[in-house]
Amino acid sequence: MTFTCLNCQKEFALPRSYTSVGKYCSNECSAKHTKTRKFYAVEDLDIIFESSFECLFWSLCMFWKIPVERADRGKAIRVGENGWYCPDFYLPEEDLWVEAKGFEDDDDRARYAAWRETGRKLAVLGRDELEEIRRTNGTSPAASGRLAIMTLRAMERNQTYWGAS
């Protein structure tokens, strides 16, 4: 489907499955055009999420008792002249970093590549993987296995997800 960016007015295409997006051609245009950012806070746990995808991933890990940590932003790496990047979560038992991402652009892929160059494993769970888990009864006992499968699928899409090895 073809859309027109609300910020730069350029036309861009997205897969038909991205029905809830299509306002901006990139995260950069979205950030320039949107003056406020929505955050989700869990005060009891002293955690702030930047997207509903992060909330979903964290909730599923908590429900299935999968040890998960909000990534320590102190471990962020420099990307470009003024940028920094650190994935959303860390799974300590797997030594795996996880990014829960709804919409991905070229800038995101460059950040992922820079992270993987450090030799750390990274799985990017996109909107489709997270939505499939949610749709297929994310609270069932079998769903924890689905999360593992979705994480592995995300890693298999590009062998460099396993880092520099």
DSSP file (Angstrom, degrees, kcal/mol; ACC not computed):
  #  RESIDUE AA STRUCTURE BP1 BP2  ACC     N-H-->O    O-->H-N    N-H-->O    O-->H-N    TCO  KAPPA ALPHA  PHI   PSI    X-CA   Y-CA   Z-CA
    1    1 A M              0   0    0      0, 0.0    13,-2.4     0, 0.0     2,-0.4   0.000 360.0 360.0 360.0 146.8    0.0    0.0    0.0
    2    2 A T  E     +A   13   0A   0     11,-0.2     2,-0.3     9,-0.0    11,-0.2  -0.851 360.0 177.3-105.5 136.1    1.2    3.5   -0.7
    3    3 A F  E     -A   12   0A   0      9,-3.2     9,-2.4    -2,-0.4     2,-0.5  -0.840  26.5-126.6-128.9 165.1    1.0    6.3    1.8
    4    4 A T  E     -A   11   0A   0     18,-0.3     7,-0.2    -2,-0.3     2,-0.1  -0.979  31.4-118.6-115.6 126.1    2.1   10.0    2.0
    5    5 A C     >  -     0   0    0      5,-3.0     4,-1.2    -2,-0.5    19,-0.3  -0.394  11.7-145.2 -64.0 131.7    4.3   11.0    4.9
    6    6 A L  T  4 S+     0   0    0     17,-3.0    -1,-0.1     2,-0.1    18,-0.1   0.703  96.3  41.7 -70.5 -19.5    2.6   13.6    7.1
    7    7 A N  T  4 S+     0   0    0     16,-0.3    -1,-0.1     3,-0.1    17,-0.1   0.927 130.8  15.5 -92.7 -57.8    6.0   15.3    7.8
    8    8 A C  T  4 S-     0   0    0      2,-0.1    -2,-0.1     0, 0.0     3,-0.1   0.512  90.0-130.2-100.6  -6.0    8.0   15.4    4.5
    9    9 A Q     <  +     0   0    0     -4,-1.2     2,-0.2     1,-0.2    -3,-0.1   0.567  57.8 142.4  68.2  11.3    5.1   14.7    2.1
   10   10 A K        -     0   0    0     -6,-0.1    -5,-3.0     1,-0.1     2,-0.3  -0.541  52.6-118.8 -79.3 148.2    7.0   11.9    0.3
   11   11 A E  E     +A    4   0A   0     -7,-0.2     2,-0.3    -2,-0.2    -7,-0.2  -0.659  37.8 173.7 -84.3 144.4    5.2    8.8   -0.9
   12   12 A F  E     -A    3   0A   0     -9,-2.4    -9,-3.2    -2,-0.3     2,-0.4  -0.978  23.2-127.8-148.2 158.3    6.3    5.5    0.6
   13   13 A A  E     +A    2   0A   0     -2,-0.3   -11,-0.2   -11,-0.2     9,-0.1  -0.849  21.0 179.7-113.0 145.7    5.1    1.9    0.5
   14   14 A L        -     0   0    0    -13,-2.4    -2,-0.0    -2,-0.4     0, 0.0  -0.963  38.9 -91.5-135.4 153.3    4.3   -0.5    3.3
   15   15 A P    >   -     0   0    0      0, 0.0     3,-2.0     0, 0.0     0, 0.0  -0.300  39.2-113.6 -61.0 151.5    3.1   -4.1    3.3
   16   16 A R  T 3  S+     0   0    0      1,-0.3     0, 0.0     3,-0.0     0, 0.0   0.769 113.0  68.2 -58.3 -27.5   -0.6   -4.5    3.5
   17   17 A S  T 3  S+     0   0    0      1,-0.2     2,-1.7     2,-0.1     3,-0.3   0.652  79.1  82.0 -70.2 -14.5   -0.3   -6.1    7.0
   18   18 A Y    X   +     0   0    0     -3,-2.0     3,-0.7     1,-0.2    -1,-0.2  -0.481  52.9 147.2 -88.5  66.6    0.8   -2.7    8.4
   19   19 A T  T 3   +     0   0    0     -2,-1.7    -1,-0.2     1,-0.2    -2,-0.1   0.762  64.4  52.1 -76.7 -25.3   -2.7   -1.4    8.8
   20   20 A S  T 3  S+     0   0    0     -3,-0.3    -1,-0.2     2,-0.0     2,-0.2   0.429 108.6  54.1 -94.5   2.3   -2.2    0.7   11.9
   21   21 A V    <   +     0   0    0     -3,-0.7    -7,-0.1     1,-0.1    82,-0.0  -0.568  48.8 109.0-118.9-173.6    0.8    2.6   10.5
   22   22 A G        +     0   0    0      2,-0.3   -18,-0.3    -2,-0.2    -1,-0.1   0.509  50.8 104.8 119.4  10.3    1.4    4.6    7.4
   23   23 A K  S    S+     0   0    0      1,-0.2   -17,-3.0   -18,-0.1     2,-0.3   0.823  83.7  30.5 -86.6 -33.7    1.5    8.2    8.8
   24   24 A Y        -     0   0    0    -19,-0.3    -2,-0.3   -18,-0.1    -1,-0.2  -0.940  63.8-140.6-131.6 148.7    5.3    8.6    8.5
   25   25 A C  S    S+     0   0    0     -2,-0.3     2,-0.3     1,-0.1    -1,-0.1   0.675  86.9   5.1 -80.3 -17.4    8.0    7.3    6.1
   26   26 A S  S  > S-     0   0    0      1,-0.1     4,-1.9    79,-0.1     5,-0.1  -0.970  74.6-104.7-156.4 167.0   10.5    6.9    8.9
   27   27 A N  H  > S+     0   0    0     -2,-0.3     4,-2.6     1,-0.2     5,-0.2   0.857 119.6  58.5 -63.9 -34.7   11.0    7.1   12.7
   28   28 A E  H  > S+     0   0    0      2,-0.2     4,-2.0     1,-0.2    -1,-0.2   0.924 106.8  45.6 -61.8 -45.6   12.9   10.3   12.0
   29   29 A C  H  > S+     0   0    0      2,-0.2     4,-2.2     1,-0.2     5,-0.2   0.888 112.2  52.3 -65.5 -38.2    9.9   12.0   10.3
   30   30 A S  H  X S+     0   0    0     -4,-1.9     4,-2.8     1,-0.2    -2,-0.2   0.928 109.9  48.2 -61.9 -44.8    7.6   10.7   13.1
   31   31 A A  H  < S+     0   0    0     -4,-2.6    -1,-0.2     1,-0.2    -2,-0.2   0.870 113.0  48.3 -65.1 -37.2    9.9   12.2   15.8
   32   32 A K  H  < S+     0   0    0     -4,-2.0    -1,-0.2    -5,-0.2    -2,-0.2   0.875 118.8  38.8 -69.6 -37.1   10.1   15.6   13.9
   33   33 A H  H  < S+     0   0    0     -4,-2.2     2,-0.6    -5,-0.2    -2,-0.2   0.827 104.9  70.6 -85.3 -33.7    6.3   15.7   13.4
   34   34 A T     <  -     0   0    0     -4,-2.8    -1,-0.1    -5,-0.2     3,-0.0  -0.763  58.5-170.6 -91.3 120.7    5.1   14.4   16.7
   35   35 A K        +     0   0    0     -2,-0.6     2,-0.3     2,-0.0    -1,-0.1   0.752  69.4  48.1 -83.6 -24.5    5.7   16.8   19.6
   36   36 A T        -     0   0    0      2,-0.0     2,-0.4     0, 0.0    -1,-0.0  -0.867  69.0-148.7-118.3 152.8    4.8   14.4   22.4
   37   37 A R        -     0   0    0     -2,-0.3     2,-0.5     2,-0.0    -6,-0.0  -0.956  15.3-132.5-120.0 138.0    5.9   10.8   23.0
   38   38 A K        -     0   0    0     -2,-0.4     2,-0.3    12,-0.2    -2,-0.0  -0.768  25.3-176.0 -94.0 130.0    3.8    8.3   24.7
   39   39 A F        -     0   0    0     -2,-0.5     2,-0.5    12,-0.0    11,-0.2  -0.896  19.1-142.6-122.2 154.1    5.3    6.2   27.5
   40   40 A Y  E     -B   49   0B   0      9,-2.8     9,-3.8    -2,-0.3     2,-0.4  -0.975  21.0-163.8-117.6 118.2    3.9    3.3   29.5
   41   41 A A  E     -B   48   0B   0     -2,-0.5     2,-0.6     7,-0.2     7,-0.2  -0.857  17.7-165.8-108.9 137.5    5.0    3.3   33.2
   42   42 A V  E >>> -B   47   0B   0      5,-3.1     5,-1.8    -2,-0.4     4,-0.9  -0.879  12.0-174.8-115.5  93.8    4.7    0.4   35.6
   43   43 A E  G >45S+     0   0    0     -2,-0.6     3,-0.6     1,-0.3    -1,-0.1   0.849  77.3  60.1 -63.6 -37.1    5.3    2.2   38.9
   44   44 A D  G 345S+     0   0    0      1,-0.2    -1,-0.3    -3,-0.1    -2,-0.0   0.839 117.4  32.7 -60.1 -32.0    5.4   -0.9   41.1
   45   45 A L  G <45S-     0   0    0     -3,-0.8    -1,-0.2     2,-0.2    -2,-0.2   0.442 106.0-125.4-103.1  -2.6    8.3   -2.2   39.1
   46   46 A D  T <<5 +     0   0    0     -4,-0.9     2,-0.4    -3,-0.6    -3,-0.2   0.929  63.7 138.2  55.8  48.8    9.9    1.2   38.4
   47   47 A I  E   < -B   42   0B   0     -5,-1.8    -5,-3.1     2,-0.0     2,-0.5  -0.962  39.4-161.5-126.2 141.2    9.9    0.5   34.6
   48   48 A I  E     -B   41   0B   0     -2,-0.4     2,-0.3    -7,-0.2    -7,-0.2  -0.991   8.2-160.1-122.7 128.2    9.0    2.7   31.7
   49   49 A F  E     -B   40   0B   0     -9,-3.8    -9,-2.8    -2,-0.5     3,-0.1  -0.815  12.2-154.3-105.1 147.1    8.2    1.2   28.3
   50   50 A E  S    S+     0   0    0     -2,-0.3     2,-0.3   -11,-0.2   -12,-0.2   0.500  76.5  20.4 -97.9  -6.1    8.4    3.2   25.1
   51   51 A S  S  > S-     0   0    0    -11,-0.1     4,-1.8     1,-0.1    -1,-0.1  -0.990  73.5-114.3-155.8 161.6    5.8    1.2   23.1
   52   52 A S  H  > S+     0   0    0     -2,-0.3     4,-2.4     1,-0.2     5,-0.1   0.778 115.7  62.2 -68.2 -25.5    3.0   -1.3   23.6
   53   53 A F  H  > S+     0   0    0      2,-0.2     4,-2.4     1,-0.2    -1,-0.2   0.902 103.5  48.3 -66.0 -40.5    5.2   -3.9   21.9
   54   54 A E  H  > S+     0   0    0      2,-0.2     4,-2.6    46,-0.2     5,-0.3   0.919 110.8  51.4 -63.7 -42.9    7.7   -3.6   24.7
   55   55 A C  H  X S+     0   0    0     -4,-1.8     4,-2.6     1,-0.2    -2,-0.2   0.921 110.7  48.7 -58.4 -44.6    4.8   -3.9   27.2
   56   56 A L  H  X S+     0   0    0     -4,-2.4     4,-2.5     2,-0.2     5,-0.2   0.937 112.2  47.0 -63.1 -47.9    3.6   -7.0   25.5
   57   57 A F  H  X S+     0   0    0     -4,-2.4     4,-2.3     1,-0.2    -2,-0.2   0.941 114.6  46.5 -60.7 -48.3    7.0   -8.7   25.4
   58   58 A W  H  X S+     0   0    0     -4,-2.6     4,-2.6     1,-0.2    -1,-0.2   0.923 112.5  50.9 -59.3 -45.6    7.7   -7.9   29.1
   59   59 A S  H  X S+     0   0    0     -4,-2.6     4,-2.7    -5,-0.3    -1,-0.2   0.902 109.6  49.3 -61.7 -42.7    4.3   -9.1   30.1
   60   60 A L  H  X S+     0   0    0     -4,-2.5     4,-2.3     2,-0.2    -1,-0.2   0.911 111.4  49.3 -64.3 -42.0    4.7  -12.4   28.3
   61   61 A C  H  <>S+     0   0    0     -4,-2.3     5,-2.9    -5,-0.2     4,-0.4   0.921 113.1  47.1 -63.0 -42.8    8.1  -13.0   29.9
   62   62 A M  H ><5S+     0   0    0     -4,-2.6     3,-0.9     3,-0.2    -2,-0.2   0.922 111.8  50.8 -63.8 -43.6    6.7  -12.2   33.4
   63   63 A F  H 3<5S+     0   0    0     -4,-2.7    -2,-0.2     1,-0.3    -1,-0.2   0.899 116.1  40.2 -61.9 -42.1    3.7  -14.4   32.8
   64   64 A W  T 3<5S-     0   0    0     -4,-2.3    -1,-0.3    -5,-0.2    -2,-0.2   0.363 112.0-118.8 -90.6   5.8    5.8  -17.4   31.7
   65   65 A K  T < 5 +     0   0    0     -3,-0.9    -3,-0.2    -4,-0.4    -4,-0.1   0.869  56.0 159.0  58.6  40.0    8.5  -16.7   34.3
   66   66 A I      < -     0   0    0     -5,-2.9    -1,-0.2    -6,-0.2     2,-0.1  -0.852  48.6-115.2 -90.3 118.6   11.2  -16.1   31.8
   67   67 A P        +     0   0    0      0, 0.0     2,-0.3     0, 0.0    26,-0.3  -0.359  49.2 166.6 -58.5 123.6   13.9  -14.1   33.4
   68   68 A V        -     0   0    0     23,-0.2     2,-0.4    -2,-0.1    23,-0.2  -0.995  19.9-163.1-141.8 143.8   14.1  -10.8   31.6
   69   69 A E  E     -C   90   0C   0     21,-2.4    21,-2.4    -2,-0.3     2,-0.3  -0.970  29.9-113.6-126.7 143.4   15.7   -7.4   32.4
   70   70 A R  E     -C   89   0C   0     -2,-0.4    19,-0.3    19,-0.2    18,-0.1  -0.623  56.0 -97.2 -67.5 132.2   15.1   -4.0   31.0
   71   71 A A        -     0   0    0     17,-2.5     2,-0.8    -2,-0.3    -1,-0.1  -0.220  31.6-116.6 -59.6 140.3   18.3   -3.3   29.1
   72   72 A D    >   -     0   0    0      1,-0.2     3,-2.6    -3,-0.1    -1,-0.1  -0.689  18.9-153.7 -77.7 109.6   20.9   -1.2   31.0
   73   73 A R  G >  S+     0   0    0     -2,-0.8     3,-1.5     1,-0.3    -1,-0.2   0.655  89.2  76.2 -63.4 -13.6   21.2    1.9   28.9
   74   74 A G  G 3  S+     0   0    0      1,-0.3    -1,-0.3    -3,-0.0    -2,-0.0   0.656  88.4  59.7 -68.7 -14.2   24.7    2.3   30.2
   75   75 A K  G <  S+     0   0    0     -3,-2.6    -1,-0.3     2,-0.1    -2,-0.2   0.271  79.6 131.7 -94.8  10.0   25.6   -0.5   27.8
   76   76 A A    <   -     0   0    0     -3,-1.5     2,-0.3    10,-0.1    10,-0.2  -0.239  48.7-139.6 -61.7 151.0   24.5    1.6   24.8
   77   77 A I  E     -F   85   0D   0      8,-2.8     8,-2.2    34,-0.1     2,-0.3  -0.820  20.1-105.0-111.9 154.0   26.9    1.8   21.9
   78   78 A R  E     -F   84   0D   0     -2,-0.3     2,-0.4     6,-0.2     6,-0.3  -0.600  33.8-172.7 -77.6 134.8   27.6    4.9   19.8
   79   79 A V  E  >  -F   83   0D   0      4,-2.7     4,-1.1    -2,-0.3     3,-0.2  -0.974  56.5 -28.1-130.7 116.1   26.0    4.8   16.3
   80   80 A G  T  4 S-     0   0    0     -2,-0.4    -1,-0.0     1,-0.2     0, 0.0  -0.287 103.1 -50.6  72.5-164.4   26.9    7.6   13.9
   81   81 A E  T  4 S+     0   0    0      1,-0.1    -1,-0.2    -3,-0.1    -3,-0.0   0.889 135.5  13.3 -76.9 -40.2   28.1   11.0   15.2
   82   82 A N  T  4 S+     0   0    0     -3,-0.2     2,-0.2    -4,-0.0    -2,-0.2   0.325 104.9 100.7-120.8   7.2   25.2   11.8   17.6
   83   83 A G  E  <  -F   79   0D   0     -4,-1.1    -4,-2.7     2,-0.0     2,-0.3  -0.638  41.6-171.7-105.4 156.9   23.4    8.5   18.0
   84   84 A W  E     -F   78   0D   0     -6,-0.3     2,-0.4    -2,-0.2    -6,-0.2  -0.962   6.7-166.6-135.1 151.8   23.3    5.8   20.7
   85   85 A Y  E     +F   77   0D   0     -8,-2.2    -8,-2.8    -2,-0.3    -2,-0.0  -0.993  16.8 159.7-146.0 138.6   21.6    2.4   20.7
   86   86 A C        -     0   0    0     -2,-0.4   -10,-0.1   -10,-0.2   -13,-0.1  -0.941  40.7-113.6-148.3 132.7   20.8   -0.3   23.2
   87   87 A P        -     0   0    0      0, 0.0    12,-0.2     0, 0.0   -16,-0.1  -0.048  28.4-112.3 -60.2 170.9   18.1   -3.0   22.7
   88   88 A D  S    S+     0   0    0     10,-0.6   -17,-2.5     1,-0.1     2,-0.3   0.877  87.0  18.0 -74.8 -39.6   15.0   -3.0   24.8
   89   89 A F  E     -CD  70  98C   0      9,-2.5     9,-2.5   -19,-0.3     2,-0.4  -0.881  55.4-147.5-137.5 161.3   15.6   -6.2   26.9
   90   90 A Y  E     -CD  69  97C   0    -21,-2.4   -21,-2.4    -2,-0.3     7,-0.2  -0.999   6.1-157.4-130.6 129.6   18.2   -8.7   28.0
   91   91 A L  E >>> - D   0  96C   0      5,-3.4     5,-1.7    -2,-0.4     4,-1.1  -0.878  11.3-168.7-103.2  98.3   17.4  -12.4   28.6
   92   92 A P  T 345S+     0   0    0      0, 0.0     3,-0.2     0, 0.0    -1,-0.2   0.828  81.2  56.1 -63.5 -34.6   20.3  -13.4   31.0
   93   93 A E  T 345S+     0   0    0    -26,-0.3   -25,-0.1     1,-0.2    -2,-0.0   0.779 118.9  34.3 -68.6 -23.7   19.7  -17.2   30.8
   94   94 A E  T <45S-     0   0    0     -3,-1.0    -1,-0.2     2,-0.2     3,-0.1   0.505 101.2-130.8-101.9  -8.3   20.1  -17.0   27.0
   95   95 A D  T  <5 +     0   0    0     -4,-1.1    26,-0.5    -3,-0.2     2,-0.4   0.948  63.1 141.5  49.7  51.6   22.7  -14.2   27.0
   96   96 A L  E   < -D   91   0C   0     -5,-1.7    -5,-3.4    24,-0.1     2,-0.4  -0.979  47.9-147.6-130.8 132.5   20.4  -12.6   24.4
   97   97 A W  E     -De  90 122C   0     24,-1.9    26,-2.5    -2,-0.4     2,-0.4  -0.788  19.4-157.9 -95.7 142.2   19.4   -9.0   23.8
   98   98 A V  E     -De  89 123C   0     -9,-2.5    -9,-2.5    -2,-0.4   -10,-0.6  -0.981  12.2-163.8-129.1 132.6   15.9   -8.4   22.4
   99   99 A E  E     - e   0 124C   0     24,-2.6    26,-2.8    -2,-0.4     2,-0.8  -0.971   9.2-156.5-110.4 123.0   14.4   -5.5   20.5
  100  100 A A  E     + e   0 125C   0     -2,-0.5     2,-0.5    24,-0.2   -46,-0.2  -0.890  26.1 175.6 -99.8 108.5   10.6   -5.4   20.4
  101  101 A K        -     0   0    0     24,-2.5    26,-0.5    -2,-0.8    29,-0.2  -0.955  29.3-175.2-127.8 127.5    9.9   -3.3   17.3
  102  102 A G  S    S+     0   0    0     -2,-0.5    25,-0.6     1,-0.3     2,-0.4   0.924  82.7  17.9 -82.2 -49.6    6.6   -2.4   15.7
  103  103 A F  S    S-     0   0    0     23,-0.1     2,-0.4    24,-0.1    -1,-0.3  -0.993  73.1-162.2-129.7 129.6    7.9   -0.6   12.6
  104  104 A E        +     0   0    0     -2,-0.4     2,-0.2    -3,-0.2    22,-0.0  -0.891   9.5 177.5-116.5 138.1   11.5   -0.9   11.3
  105  105 A D     >  -     0   0    0     -2,-0.4     4,-2.1     1,-0.0     3,-0.2  -0.710  48.8 -86.5-127.7-176.9   13.4    1.4    9.0
  106  106 A D  H  > S+     0   0    0      1,-0.2     4,-2.0    -2,-0.2     5,-0.2   0.853 124.9  56.7 -61.9 -36.0   16.9    1.6    7.5
  107  107 A D  H  > S+     0   0    0      1,-0.2     4,-1.9     2,-0.2    -1,-0.2   0.909 107.2  49.5 -61.6 -40.8   18.2    3.6   10.5
  108  108 A D  H  > S+     0   0    0     -3,-0.2     4,-2.5     1,-0.2    -2,-0.2   0.938 109.0  51.2 -62.4 -46.5   17.0    0.8   12.8
  109  109 A R  H  X S+     0   0    0     -4,-2.1     4,-2.3     1,-0.2    -1,-0.2   0.859 108.2  52.8 -61.3 -35.2   18.7   -1.9   10.7
  110  110 A A  H  X S+     0   0    0     -4,-2.0     4,-2.2     2,-0.2    -1,-0.2   0.891 109.3  49.3 -66.3 -39.3   21.9    0.2   10.9
  111  111 A R  H  X S+     0   0    0     -4,-1.9     4,-2.3     2,-0.2    -2,-0.2   0.911 110.5  50.3 -65.0 -41.9   21.7    0.3   14.7
  112  112 A Y  H  X S+     0   0    0     -4,-2.5     4,-2.6     1,-0.2    -2,-0.2   0.923 110.2  50.0 -61.9 -43.5   21.1   -3.5   14.8
  113  113 A A  H  X S+     0   0    0     -4,-2.3     4,-1.7     1,-0.2    -1,-0.2   0.910 110.1  50.3 -61.9 -42.3   24.1   -4.1   12.6
  114  114 A A  H  < S+     0   0    0     -4,-2.2     4,-0.5     1,-0.2    -1,-0.2   0.900 110.9  49.8 -63.5 -40.0   26.3   -1.9   14.8
  115  115 A W  H ><>S+     0   0    0     -4,-2.3     3,-1.5     1,-0.2     5,-0.8   0.932 110.0  49.9 -62.8 -46.1   25.1   -3.8   17.9
  116  116 A R  H ><5S+     0   0    0     -4,-2.6     3,-2.1     1,-0.3    48,-0.4   0.805  98.5  67.2 -65.4 -29.0   25.9   -7.2   16.4
  117  117 A E  T 3<5S+     0   0    0     -4,-1.7    -1,-0.3     1,-0.3    -2,-0.2   0.717  90.2  65.0 -64.2 -18.9   29.3   -6.0   15.4
  118  118 A T  T < 5S-     0   0    0     -3,-1.5    -1,-0.3    -4,-0.5    -2,-0.2   0.551 119.6-110.9 -79.0  -6.3   30.1   -5.9   19.1
  119  119 A G  T < 5S+     0   0    0     -3,-2.1     2,-0.4     1,-0.3    -3,-0.2   0.512  75.0 132.1  91.0   5.8   29.6   -9.7   19.2
  120  120 A R      < -     0   0    0     -5,-0.8    -1,-0.3    43,-0.1     2,-0.2  -0.739  60.0-115.1 -94.7 140.9   26.4   -9.7   21.2
  121  121 A K        -     0   0    0    -26,-0.5   -24,-1.9    -2,-0.4     2,-0.4  -0.485  34.6-173.7 -73.3 139.7   23.4  -11.7   20.1
  122  122 A L  E     -e   97   0C   0     39,-2.5     2,-0.5    -2,-0.2   -24,-0.2  -0.994  13.2-168.8-138.8 129.8   20.3   -9.7   19.1
  123  123 A A  E     -e   98   0C   0    -26,-2.5   -24,-2.6    -2,-0.4     2,-0.7  -0.980  10.4-155.8-114.6 128.6   16.8  -10.9   18.2
  124  124 A V  E     -e   99   0C   0     -2,-0.5     2,-0.8   -26,-0.2   -24,-0.2  -0.910   5.6-161.3-105.1 110.9   14.5   -8.3   16.7
  125  125 A L  E     -e  100   0C   0    -26,-2.8   -24,-2.5    -2,-0.7    26,-0.1  -0.830  16.9-158.9 -93.3 112.4   10.9   -9.3   17.4
  126  126 A G     >  -     0   0    0     -2,-0.8     4,-2.3   -26,-0.2     5,-0.3  -0.172  33.8 -90.3 -84.6 179.2    8.8   -7.4   14.9
  127  127 A R  H  > S+     0   0    0    -25,-0.6     4,-2.7   -26,-0.5     5,-0.2   0.882 123.7  54.1 -56.2 -43.0    5.1   -6.5   14.9
  128  128 A D  H  > S+     0   0    0      2,-0.2     4,-2.2     1,-0.2    -1,-0.2   0.914 109.4  46.4 -63.1 -44.7    4.2   -9.7   13.1
  129  129 A E  H  > S+     0   0    0      2,-0.2     4,-1.9     1,-0.2    -1,-0.2   0.936 116.4  44.1 -64.1 -46.2    5.9  -12.0   15.5
  130  130 A L  H  X S+     0   0    0     -4,-2.3     4,-2.3     1,-0.2    -2,-0.2   0.889 113.5  50.8 -67.6 -38.2    4.5  -10.3   18.6
  131  131 A E  H  X S+     0   0    0     -4,-2.7     4,-2.8    -5,-0.3    -1,-0.2   0.885 108.0  53.3 -66.4 -37.6    1.0  -10.1   17.0
  132  132 A E  H  X S+     0   0    0     -4,-2.2     4,-2.0    -5,-0.2    -2,-0.2   0.908 109.3  48.4 -63.7 -41.0    1.0  -13.8   16.2
  133  133 A I  H  < S+     0   0    0     -4,-1.9    -2,-0.2     2,-0.2    -1,-0.2   0.933 113.8  46.9 -63.3 -45.2    1.9  -14.6   19.8
  134  134 A R  H >X S+     0   0    0     -4,-2.3     4,-0.9     1,-0.2     3,-0.8   0.918 113.4  48.5 -62.6 -43.9   -0.9  -12.3   21.1
  135  135 A R  H 3< S+     0   0    0     -4,-2.8     2,-0.3     1,-0.3    -1,-0.2   0.832 104.3  60.0 -66.1 -33.9   -3.4  -13.8   18.6
  136  136 A T  T 3< S-     0   0    0     -4,-2.0    -1,-0.3    -5,-0.2     4,-0.2  -0.123 131.2 -82.1 -93.3  39.8   -2.6  -17.4   19.4
  137  137 A N  T X4  -     0   0    0     -3,-0.8     3,-2.1    -2,-0.3     6,-0.2   0.996  46.3-159.6  64.1  71.7   -3.6  -17.0   23.0
  138  138 A G  T 3< S+     0   0    0     -4,-0.9    -1,-0.1     1,-0.3    -4,-0.1   0.561  85.1  59.4 -59.5 -10.7   -0.5  -15.5   24.6
  139  139 A T  T 3  S+     0   0    0     -5,-0.2    -1,-0.3     4,-0.1    -2,-0.1   0.421  79.6 105.7-101.6   2.6   -1.5  -16.7   28.0
  140  140 A S  S X> S-     0   0    0     -3,-2.1     3,-1.2    -4,-0.2     4,-0.6  -0.456  81.7-116.0 -78.2 155.3   -1.7  -20.4   27.3
  141  141 A P  T >4 S+     0   0    0      0, 0.0     3,-0.8     0, 0.0     4,-0.5   0.858 116.9  55.2 -57.9 -34.5    1.1  -22.7   28.6
  142  142 A A  T >> S+     0   0    0      1,-0.2     4,-1.2     2,-0.2     3,-0.6   0.716  91.1  75.7 -70.8 -19.0    2.1  -23.5   25.0
  143  143 A A  H <> S+     0   0    0     -3,-1.2     4,-2.1     1,-0.2    -1,-0.2   0.804  83.3  63.6 -66.7 -28.6    2.5  -19.8   24.3
  144  144 A S  H <X S+     0   0    0     -3,-0.8     4,-1.6    -4,-0.6    -1,-0.2   0.887 103.2  50.2 -62.5 -35.4    5.8  -19.6   26.1
  145  145 A G  H <> S+     0   0    0     -3,-0.6     4,-2.5    -4,-0.5    -1,-0.2   0.859 106.0  56.2 -65.8 -35.5    7.2  -22.0   23.6
  146  146 A R  H  X S+     0   0    0     -4,-1.2     4,-3.2     2,-0.2     5,-0.2   0.890 103.7  53.6 -63.7 -38.9    5.8  -19.8   20.8
  147  147 A L  H  X S+     0   0    0     -4,-2.1     4,-2.4     2,-0.2    -1,-0.2   0.929 110.1  47.4 -61.1 -44.1    7.7  -16.8   22.2
  148  148 A A  H  X S+     0   0    0     -4,-1.6     4,-2.4     2,-0.2    -2,-0.2   0.915 113.4  48.3 -62.4 -42.8   10.9  -18.9   22.0
  149  149 A I  H  X S+     0   0    0     -4,-2.5     4,-2.7     2,-0.2    -2,-0.2   0.919 111.4  49.4 -64.4 -43.7   10.1  -20.0   18.5
  150  150 A M  H  X S+     0   0    0     -4,-3.2     4,-2.4     2,-0.2    -1,-0.2   0.891 110.6  51.0 -63.2 -38.8    9.3  -16.4   17.4
  151  151 A T  H  X S+     0   0    0     -4,-2.4     4,-1.9    -5,-0.2    -1,-0.2   0.924 111.7  47.0 -64.3 -43.5   12.6  -15.2   18.9
  152  152 A L  H  X S+     0   0    0     -4,-2.4     4,-2.3     2,-0.2    -2,-0.2   0.901 110.9  51.9 -64.9 -40.3   14.5  -18.0   17.0
  153  153 A R  H  X S+     0   0    0     -4,-2.7     4,-1.5     1,-0.2    -2,-0.2   0.920 108.1  52.1 -61.0 -42.6   12.7  -17.1   13.8
  154  154 A A  H  < S+     0   0    0     -4,-2.4     4,-0.4     1,-0.2    -1,-0.2   0.893 112.2  46.3 -60.4 -38.6   13.6  -13.5   14.2
  155  155 A M  H >< S+     0   0    0     -4,-1.9     3,-0.8     1,-0.2     6,-0.5   0.848 109.3  54.4 -72.4 -33.6   17.2  -14.5   14.6
  156  156 A E  H 3< S+     0   0    0     -4,-2.3     3,-0.3     1,-0.2    -1,-0.2   0.737  87.8  78.3 -74.0 -22.4   17.2  -16.9   11.6
  157  157 A R  T 3< S+     0   0    0     -4,-1.5     2,-0.3     1,-0.3    -1,-0.2   0.825 114.0  16.0 -56.4 -29.4   15.9  -14.2    9.2
  158  158 A N  S X  S-     0   0    0     -3,-0.8     3,-2.6    -4,-0.4    -1,-0.3  -0.914  71.9-147.0-146.6 116.5   19.5  -13.0    9.2
  159  159 A Q  G >  S+     0   0    0     -2,-0.3     3,-1.7     1,-0.3    -1,-0.1   0.734  95.0  73.2 -58.4 -23.0   22.3  -15.1   10.4
  160  160 A T  G >  S+     0   0    0      1,-0.3     3,-2.0     2,-0.2    -1,-0.3   0.599  73.6  85.5 -69.0  -6.8   24.2  -12.0   11.6
  161  161 A Y  G <  S+     0   0    0     -3,-2.6   -39,-2.5    -6,-0.5    -1,-0.3   0.765  78.8  65.6 -61.8 -22.8   21.6  -11.9   14.4
  162  162 A W  G <  S-     0   0    0     -3,-1.7     3,-0.5     1,-0.3    -1,-0.3   0.404 112.3-120.8 -80.7   5.1   23.9  -14.3   16.3
  163  163 A G    <   -     0   0    0     -3,-2.0    -1,-0.3     1,-0.2   -46,-0.1  -0.578  56.9 -29.8  92.5-155.5   26.6  -11.6   16.4
  164  164 A A              0   0    0    -48,-0.4    -1,-0.2     1,-0.2   -47,-0.1   0.527 360.0 360.0 -82.2  -7.0   30.1  -11.7   15.0
  165  165 A S              0   0    0     -3,-0.5    -1,-0.2   -46,-0.1    -2,-0.1   0.514 360.0 360.0 -68.3 360.0   30.6  -15.4   15.3
